[in-house]
Amino acid sequence: MTAPTEVDLLIVGAGPTGLFAAYYAGFRDLTTAVVDSLPEPGGQITAMYPEKQIYDVAGFPAVRGRDLVEALVEQANQWKPTYLLGRRALALSEVDGRFLVELDGGATVNAGAVLITAGIGEFTPRPLPAGDGWLGRGMVHFVPALDAHRDQDVIIVGGGDSAFDWALALHPVATSVTLVHRRAKFRAMPATVRQVEALGVRIITDAEVTALIGDDEGLREARIAVKGSEEEVVLPAQAVVAALGFTADLGPIDSWGLEIDHRSISVDSTMRTARDRVYAAGDVAAYPGKVKLIATGFGEAATAVNNIAVALNPDAHLFPGHSSAAE
Ligand SMILES: Cc1cc2nc3c(=O)[nH]c(=O)nc-3n(C[C@H](O)[C@H](O)[C@H](O)COP(=O)(O)OP(=O)(O)OC[C@H]3O[C@@H](n4cnc5c(N)ncnc54)[C@H](O)[C@@H]3O)c2cc1C
């Protein structure tokens, strides 16, 4: 078993709230680890709408999701947080006044305090049955880097906003983009559907991907059954994006001895949970009048981290001083 990662603060969730908290913790001289079950930082933004413009982040009249996440990572990285991505936080225990958090894969983090920024919980992508065994070998559930699909034939499966957003984003870089949806109607916004249609992206409706074919070198083609047709459509495919949505669940955090209310964690005005030195911020934190937005998550992250700084060191000031005066 590897030695635990020792930090002042463990942040569970690398969404916008967790990333901003990592910046703020560094500003407060706290060493930090950030764990996330997704392989990339950015939480809901990265998983669901990296290409969309966001219009209500203070200081940005409009910012593309992907660009906001990049800027948050750059801001946090000044303080060199330890990222533990692709790992779930499983169990929380207390030993000698410190927390031990077990991650899957056997790793542990030893932290003085824990800040839970787990959003709506862990995302589990809805599976594409025909994609069994192809995850990471040609099939993906979301697209963190468009360039990975440059010059590929890409098949996108789904009829929601994400599926159509990926189609728009991948069209300029991929050799071909085909969208396959099992119904004739789409859940995506009509304006986005029209944009994708106007680009000439092939859309096959009432259809299901029945098999992915390839070898050790990767994926080669996809077979598609279309309702009412005897013959399968066979298309070249080096990549399949299964954009069938996600289910989200607080999962293991449910049993950390916190007060859970409608899949959120109850906090007081310092963002402290029912346990000492365990705080929560962002979408996962609940209190009367809560509004779940990126903007509120940022404010809650600052409140939580400044209170954590005092919880860890009672001689510390709650008010951090102004960052503009730091130089
Ligand atoms: C389509 C869409 C559009 C949106 N548009 C806007 C908008 O325009 N403006 C706006 O303000 N908000 C918008 N939102 C909401 C916004 O994305 C959320 O408020 C924001 O992402 C919350 O950030 P967060 O960091 O608190 O949580 P999240 O972004 O949910 O991140 C939480 C992270 O925690 C991780 N996690 C959870 N449990 C564990 C565990 N046990 N172990 C390890 N990791 C774990 C998850 O994998 C996830 O990455 C939108 C949401 C959606 C879905």
The ligand as a Gaussian input file, in Angstrom:
#p B3LYP/6-31G(d) Opt

LIG

0 1
 C      -26.140000      21.798000     -19.334000
 C      -25.820000      22.672000     -18.137000
 C      -25.666000      24.035000     -18.315000
 C      -25.357000      24.867000     -17.216000
 N      -25.209000      26.214000     -17.410000
 C      -24.887000      27.012000     -16.357000
 C      -24.738000      28.434000     -16.525000
 O      -24.899000      28.976000     -17.626000
 N      -24.386000      29.182000     -15.424000
 C      -24.210000      28.628000     -14.177000
 O      -23.875000      29.344000     -13.240000
 N      -24.386000      27.293000     -13.996000
 C      -24.713000      26.477000     -15.038000
 N      -24.900000      25.139000     -14.836000
 C      -24.721000      24.608000     -13.471000
 C      -23.235000      24.531000     -13.103000
 O      -22.550000      23.718000     -14.048000
 C      -23.076000      23.973000     -11.714000
 O      -23.704000      24.874000     -10.790000
 C      -21.596000      23.841000     -11.362000
 O      -20.942000      22.932000     -12.228000
 C      -21.436000      23.341000      -9.921000
 O      -20.068000      23.229000      -9.686000
 P      -19.505000      22.289000      -8.533000
 O      -18.012000      22.397000      -8.623000
 O      -20.168000      22.632000      -7.251000
 O      -19.976000      20.797000      -8.911000
 P      -19.760000      19.926000     -10.232000
 O      -19.501000      20.760000     -11.423000
 O      -20.910000      18.980000     -10.267000
 O      -18.426000      19.103000      -9.910000
 C      -18.422000      18.140000      -8.890000
 C      -17.305000      17.131000      -9.148000
 O      -17.214000      16.238000      -8.021000
 C      -16.883000      14.958000      -8.485000
 N      -17.262000      13.960000      -7.463000
 C      -18.480000      13.772000      -6.914000
 N      -18.432000      12.785000      -5.978000
 C      -17.137000      12.362000      -5.951000
 C      -16.456000      11.357000      -5.204000
 N      -17.046000      10.600000      -4.275000
 N      -15.135000      11.163000      -5.460000
 C      -14.482000      11.911000      -6.386000
 N      -15.092000      12.875000      -7.110000
 C      -16.391000      13.090000      -6.902000
 C      -17.666000      14.825000      -9.786000
 O      -17.044000      13.859000     -10.632000
 C      -17.564000      16.253000     -10.367000
 O      -16.486000      16.389000     -11.263000
 C      -25.213000      24.304000     -15.911000
 C      -25.351000      22.907000     -15.739000
 C      -25.654000      22.095000     -16.836000
 C      -25.790000      20.604000     -16.636000

